Amino acid sequence: MRERALRFGPERLLVGILAEPTADEPSSDLGVIFLNSGLLHRAGASRLHVQIARRLAPTGVPSLRFDFTGVGDSDTRSDGLPFEQSAVLETQAAMDELTRLRGVTRFVLYGLCSGSDVAYYTGLADTRVVGLVQLDPFVYHTLRYAMHRIAPRVLNAESWTNLLTGKTYLAPWLRKRLGSAEPRDGAVDLADENVVHNPYARAFPPKAEIESGLTTLCRRGVAQLAILSAGQLEHANHGGQYEQCFAQVPFGDLLSTAWRGAADHTFTPLAEQAFVVEATTRWIASRVASATAAATAVAVPAAL
Amino acid sequence: MRRGRHHSPGELTMQPLLFGNPKAPLYGAYHPALAKHAAPIGVVLCAPLGHEYMRTHRALRQLAAMLAKAGHHVLRFDYRGTGDSAGEAAVLRLADWITDTADAIEELQDMAGLRTTALVGLRAGALIAAAAAAGPARSVAQLVCWDPVTRGATYLDELRAVADGPWDGGDIIGAGGLALSAAMRSDLVALDAAACVPAATTRTLVIGSESKAEYAELAQAWSAAGTTTDAVIVPCAGNWDDMDRIGAQLLPQAILRAITDHLSDAGVTANA
């Protein structure tokens, strides 16, 4: 395995690291592109991109981890294109570069949070994409989600105390109804010049839109590994929710999921990092194996 | 790569590279000077560790760009086992990161064709920079410690608060995403910036975004040991720990300007 630091893409604005097998290691026509999560640079949250890339390369799977324009080490675009469009174009530029450097023809896109969103939209736009690894992807509430959220509160005396003292998520609604002012929490307002914000404000599209998109991907045979953390409890709070909320999508055996109740949104604990690295590398290995054997069905890795 | 060349504004302003041992290279981001400076220096930036490394990336990149625009050659780099550099933090010792810092200085001097170099360290990076300036990089001309970790033991207490599990729960403990071995923890406990006295010829600055007694104490300790050191506070709201982990990053412009001015001999305007 070896790595190279690159500039590539239109006007060579993009900066990335290629991880590739050496001549004495296997070689595959499948490559992986790692996508930024918000403003975190290409090493990935908890250095996950680096860890996974270095596990994959000796097995023959090259990868490119890169920064979108305006993020990490990449320069900024001058055309003012919205992030939602530029991110897809730049992901495709990374795919082109990996094809040029390694002859890769099939791609797995890996992303967490906003990176997951870009993976999904690029997958829809580009038929070279055969797999998505999505951490904390678009997911929607179910009846069971509501039960998981409400039941512990109903049974917890502290929740009732919080409700009565205004320390609850219902407090703003109650204050509005009662006409009282917002509380002061002592938070410091940072001057705008001292903070740089993510240009992408993540908003979940209507569920029907994502259902339709996932159905399109399934019909193309695009496989998906979805790992959900407890770091976004406002969206997901139990295992099986992803499958349930997208019950209408004909995933068949194209979908593998995992719920990590001890993980935060950036998978900070070492045990959670190890899980993501192991699950992802095994799942991608299964994509390589399935293509090699021309298999139509893909086994779900035992680790999940 | 051409050495010592001044780039014009509008050219790509940063060159990514891997340097050092080819079997275990370090990642570097070289920002060549964008303008001529009467007395250009090379500036090596030492990043913090763990979650703070992720949250300070934008600020250090911005500082590098400002220094390059002011006429200095700058190298940002990742220590072994961090970012895009080779290795795993769990098997490293603090001495490895101090050596990496000295190697980064040598790489920058080689690329830029300069012999005069400054070190700027942020948080734990300041502690590492100080140790380098007192050790293998003793010839460094300037040292800037920005919001420095002044005592390894205190820093470990901070890490303990964000640890994955019990602090005494084994050889490798996760804290802020970083794998800390028992050996690394003992290295950190033993490291006190006040004991890392830079050479008397090193122009040294401790700069903080808020007033802390430990900053003034560090400057006094170094001055008493023979290295004249200034302590400056440039108030900037916010700290490296409380930012949204993905959606925003801190970019304290006033401190970035103050460090750029200091290294460009324009002086620092706000004194503690």
Interface residues (C-beta under 8 A of the other chain):
Chain A: E3 R4 A5 L6 R7 R12 L13 V15 I17 S37 G38 L39 L40 H41 R42 A43 A45 S46 R47 V50 G72 D73 D75 C113 S114 V188 D189 L190 A191 E193 N194 V195 V196 H197 N198 H265 T266 T268 P269 L270 A271 Q273
Chain B: L12 T13 M14 Q15 P16 L17 L18 P25 Y27 A29 H51 M54 H57 R58 R61 D78 T82 G83 D84 A86 V162 D164 G165 I172 G174 G176 G177 A179 C236 A237 G238 M243 R245 I246 G247 A248 Q249 L250 L251 P252 Q253
